[in-house]
């Protein structure tokens, strides 16, 4: 009688193996999801750090901003320029405080006759959705002041000891959170 009530060795092994294989599938599935999430976040961070607009376009952690800069010379922005095909790169100020800067590469076409032209770019990270050429009178004076301070910093006007230290940052980074007005006036 005792032999019938006790499960056989094969039944005991079968009961042990079924939950273990189920736990193993859950572990691999959950581990795969965590690995996929980490790789995705790594790609989004790399895209933002390196300034890859295609990746920034789909980054759910970035929000759209409006940035302003002075329109470069006609020669630099010309679509006939074989080296750049009309694309140009400049620093854009993203807020009136002058402490958020983004280096954007975009194309606007030639100036349609706007006096004292500036560029307004609607962007998300390095991805530029829309860019418009606007006259200086449409832009807040604070943005113009920030851009003038940045121009002075990049052209070595002001305190050269401070400028040399900060110029490295402007040559190597894509996104900067720094108040340029302070660096020029120090």
C-alpha positions in Angstrom: 0.0 0.0 0.0 2.8 2.4 0.8 4.3 2.0 -2.6 1.1 3.2 -4.3 0.8 6.4 -2.3 4.4 7.5 -2.7 5.1 9.2 -6.0 7.7 7.5 -8.2 11.1 9.0 -8.7 10.1 10.0 -12.3 7.0 11.8 -11.1 9.0 13.7 -8.5 11.6 14.8 -11.1 8.8 15.8 -13.5 7.2 18.0 -10.8 10.5 19.7 -10.0 11.4 20.3 -13.7 8.1 21.9 -14.8 8.3 24.9 -12.4 12.0 25.3 -13.0 11.6 25.6 -16.8 8.7 28.1 -16.3 10.8 30.2 -14.0 13.7 30.0 -16.4 11.5 31.3 -19.3 10.2 34.1 -17.1 13.8 35.0 -16.1 15.0 35.0 -19.7 12.0 37.0 -20.8 12.3 39.6 -18.0 16.1 39.8 -18.4 15.6 40.3 -22.2 13.2 43.2 -21.6 15.5 44.8 -19.1 18.4 44.5 -21.5 16.3 46.0 -24.3 15.3 48.9 -22.1 18.9 49.6 -21.1 20.1 49.4 -24.7 17.3 51.8 -25.8 18.2 54.3 -23.1 21.8 54.0 -24.0 21.1 54.7 -27.7 18.9 57.7 -26.7 21.7 59.1 -24.5 24.3 58.5 -27.2 22.1 60.3 -29.8 21.7 63.3 -27.5 25.4 63.5 -26.5 26.7 63.1 -30.1 24.0 65.4 -31.6 22.3 62.8 -33.9 19.1 64.4 -35.0 17.5 61.2 -36.3 17.7 59.6 -32.8 16.7 62.9 -31.0 13.6 63.0 -33.2 12.2 59.9 -31.5 13.5 60.5 -28.0 10.5 60.6 -25.7 12.5 62.3 -22.9 13.3 65.4 -24.9 10.9 68.3 -25.5 10.6 70.8 -28.3 12.3 74.2 -27.8 12.5 77.3 -29.8 16.1 78.6 -30.4 17.4 81.7 -32.0 20.7 82.7 -33.8 22.0 85.2 -36.3 21.7 84.1 -39.9 25.2 83.5 -41.3 26.5 85.0 -44.6 24.9 84.1 -47.9 28.0 82.2 -49.0 27.8 79.9 -46.0 24.1 79.1 -46.3 23.9 78.9 -50.1 22.3 75.7 -51.5 24.9 76.0 -54.3 27.8 75.5 -51.8 29.0 72.0 -52.9 30.8 71.4 -49.6 27.7 71.8 -47.4 24.7 71.6 -49.8 23.2 74.5 -48.0 23.5 73.1 -44.5 25.2 75.2 -41.8 25.9 74.9 -38.1 25.5 77.5 -35.4 24.9 77.9 -31.7 21.3 78.6 -30.8 20.1 80.1 -27.5 17.2 78.2 -26.2 15.9 80.4 -23.4 15.9 84.1 -22.4 18.2 83.4 -19.4 21.0 82.5 -21.8 22.0 79.3 -20.0 20.8 76.7 -22.5 22.7 76.4 -25.8 22.4 73.9 -28.6 24.6 73.6 -31.7 22.3 72.8 -34.6 22.9 71.9 -38.2 20.2 72.9 -40.5 19.3 74.5 -43.9 17.2 77.6 -44.3 17.8 78.6 -47.9 18.8 82.2 -48.8 17.6 85.3 -47.1 14.4 86.4 -48.8 15.2 90.0 -48.2 14.7 90.3 -44.4 16.6 93.2 -42.9 18.9 92.1 -40.0 18.0 88.4 -40.3 17.9 85.9 -37.5 16.8 82.3 -37.5 14.2 80.8 -35.3 14.4 77.0 -35.1 11.8 74.7 -33.5 14.0 71.7 -32.4 14.1 68.7 -30.1 17.7 68.0 -29.1 19.6 68.2 -32.4 16.6 67.4 -34.6 15.3 70.6 -36.3 11.6 70.3 -37.2 11.1 73.8 -38.6 13.4 76.8 -39.2 12.3 80.3 -40.2 14.2 83.4 -41.1 12.8 86.3 -39.1 13.7 90.0 -38.7 15.5 91.2 -35.6 12.4 93.2 -34.5 10.5 89.9 -34.0 13.0 88.6 -31.4 13.2 89.5 -27.7 16.2 91.8 -26.9 17.4 89.3 -24.3 18.0 86.6 -27.0 19.9 89.1 -29.1 22.0 90.1 -26.1 22.8 86.4 -25.3 23.9 85.9 -29.0 26.1 89.0 -28.9 27.7 87.7 -25.7 28.3 84.3 -27.3 29.8 85.9 -30.4 32.1 88.0 -28.2 33.2 84.8 -26.3 33.9 82.8 -29.5 35.8 85.7 -31.1 38.0 86.2 -28.0 36.6 89.5 -26.9 36.7 90.0 -23.1 38.7 88.1 -20.5 41.0 85.7 -22.5 41.8 83.5 -19.5 38.1 82.7 -19.1 37.5 82.5 -22.8 40.3 80.0 -23.5 38.9 77.6 -20.9 35.4 77.8 -22.2 36.2 77.8 -25.9 37.2 74.1 -25.6 33.7 73.3 -24.4 32.1 75.1 -27.3 34.2 73.3 -29.8 33.6 69.8 -28.5 30.1 69.7 -27.1 26.7 69.9 -28.7 24.5 71.0 -25.7 25.8 73.4 -23.1 24.1 74.7 -20.0 26.2 77.8 -19.1 25.5 81.5 -18.8 27.6 83.2 -21.5 26.9 86.8 -20.2 28.9 86.1 -17.1 31.9 84.6 -19.0 32.2 87.7 -21.2 31.8 90.3 -18.4 34.2 88.6 -15.9 
